[in-house]
């Protein structure tokens, strides 16, 4: 497993996403929402067994994070099935954080919908650039990020080969002229 970085290159035409019937997009309001977020992230990102107190410490205390920046998709029964967070970082940078979905909600386009919603949030606030981190085995997520306008960042030795391997695995063309070489100091 390798860690990868991506940067939103430039605004692309808005990609319309429609929530499947019975689903709704909300932000974190209640302890039940926090527990739903914890479950989605434990299943989707293997974060382990957080408590509500862990959620509040890690998702509400850091500078640039607030409840209304943590987006949730709930199903018809009101269960949180997917999440993504818009973290405003120093230097007027937007950071796409904690995109996750329960296994039964995967393949519905919720990750793309949430990512587009986070992008819209950042673009409306005029951030200078948007970044994300992901793992090399999250191929469906990587394909979604590429489709929405993110490009690979080659910030560490060996990252170029990792990206070439990902493009082979996904059947996508390597964006040789779009790969961005960025110094680690940008973070």
Protein Blocks (a to p, Z undefined) as FASTA:
>chain_A
ZZdddddfbdcddddddddehiacdddfbfmlmmmmmmmmmmmnonojadfklmmmmmmm
pghiafklcccdddfkopafbdcdddddehiiacdehiacdfklgonlmmmmmmmmmmmm
mmmnopabdcddddfklmmlmmmmmmnopacddfbghklmmmmmmmmmnopacdfklpcc
ddfklZZ
